[in-house]
Amino acid sequence: MSPTSLRQSLNFAANQAAADNALGELPAWKLGDLYPSATSPEFLGDMEKAGKLSVAFGEKWKGKLADAAGKTGEAGIGAAIREYEALDDIMGRLGSFAGLTYFSNTSDPANGKLYGDVQTRLTDYAAHLLFFSLELNRIDDAVMDACMANDATAGHYRPWIVDLRKDKPHQLDDKLEQLFLEKSMTSAAAFNRLFDETMAELRFEIDGEKHPLEVALNLLQEKDPEARRKAAMALAETFKANLRTFALITNTLAKDKEISDRWRGFEDIADSRHLANRVEREVVDALAAAVRDAYPRLSHRYYKMKAKWLGMDQMNFWDRNAPLPETPNALIPWVDAKETVLSAYGKFAPEMADIAKRFFDEEWIDAPVRPGKAPGAFAHPTVPSAHPYVLVNYMGKPRDVMTLAHELGHGVHQVLAGGQGALMCQTPLTLAETASVFGEMLTFRALLDKTTDKRERKAMLAQKVEDMINTVVRQIAFYEFERKVHTARKNGELTADDINALWLSVQTDSLGPAIKISEGYETYWAYIPHFIHSPFYVYAYAFGDCLVNSLYAVYRNAEKGFQEKYFELLKAGGTKHHSELLKPFGLDATDPSFWSKGLSMIEGLIDELEALDKDL
């Protein structure tokens, strides 16, 4: 290690030690619940077992599913699906362990090798299983309906079978599907890993010290305007220095997706995502249109108010998430964050708090910021035979508490849905954000109800409005940006300047005239991981937020029975369509007015802020 690198590491360690002292002891997750280690007999044994079982499964069932459709018991399709699900659980456990180990420290070459090697072997195993879904979908609809009616085990998997058959129009022949699967490791998966490792290694120099991404982004929430400016310029400078790499990754992944979509016969650039989300294109189009129409009433209006509160005619782009003067400076210790979230969850439903408490008690959370750790936050469901894990980068800000509430909402959802089994527990992204956003809302409302000081209440309301704008307006702007990038990429490779221009066009529209878009901000598309890992994922946040706004309104007005219906929604996992899940609450996402109702809650909070401000 060079003297400069050593000094930077020591500085980071010293700063982190000071923060840890203020925040208290931050937990690291215990991955031993999956496997003791990558060299343990348990891990190596399951890796060998998965390989043998995948070969044996192919030998037993390949070319025989049509015949099995007419049988019941151990010779029937239900038995085959049960075997397939058990193998899916083992492979999911192996992949989860390798992935979570890697995300704990992406800078460690050993972790990278483990992740790459496991992904390669699992892809090899999956090649032996690829026939299964393809062959199932070639069985005649009438035959499959009779099979599910006559075979109780197949009937149990009806939601999975019905869901699988929605992919039928877009599936290719077996050889092509195998080629797509095997080549994924050297195409999309490889460029995803390149992005992750590049981002983890980036350092942003501020006042002579170099910081990882999470710390630099966190400085955009400092009260000192100069601290925010320096952080923004450091981010812009480092993004710019690496823009060719990020442009290459973006171009490659967009082209890779276009090839896949073309071969599979998808009409619109986002149709594959809509299909995966089990949501109709018309519903997403209506959501996007409603949010775009609301830009002036939401983000434009709010940022104009905020500029006035900060004493500016126009905010700089680095002031967008600046705290208001009324916002308390003190860091929130981890124990207080834990109590805040669990108390809010418990007030809604003790069972919800009990599940969330297990994440703390049983070491399912990784909270500290450290070099090489994946940025951002996520809840990983792993497999039903284990349990979810939550990753956050906790730095004691109020937003960090909301992030914790958000990810624990995911975790609770994943625990409850686990009862559906490995094949049916996964919730489409549009509904996967329901519990997370609802958990945030519960936490926010609990804190707001306890706040009597008008200035503190104003700061809390403003932060919630900003979070909702970030979740709805910002994410739909992201979606529009992705649409522009993927559309333009069809006509040829995009330069970094081309992508910058597309980014600025949507940001200007969504943020409005109260925010000055100056030099440097054009590069800020580069660090958004969703563009890389899950193209068009982002609208799910807006979907979830608007849905939860409507759902929360039902909760506030419900006399009894809401909690039971809510838990049934979460327990359903991926077994029901959004229309079926929302029906008990009297909600319908296909209704054009549905999105307006969700957006009106944000507008109502802005109204409340404006009225409160006049009283101060």
Beta strands, then each sheet from edge to edge (+ up, - down):
strand 1: 204-206
strand 2: 209-211
strand 3: 315-316
strand 4: 365-366
strand 5: 378-380
strand 6: 389-391
strand 7: 515-516
sheet 1: 1+ 2-
sheet 2: 3+ 7+
sheet 3: 4+ 6+ 5-
end
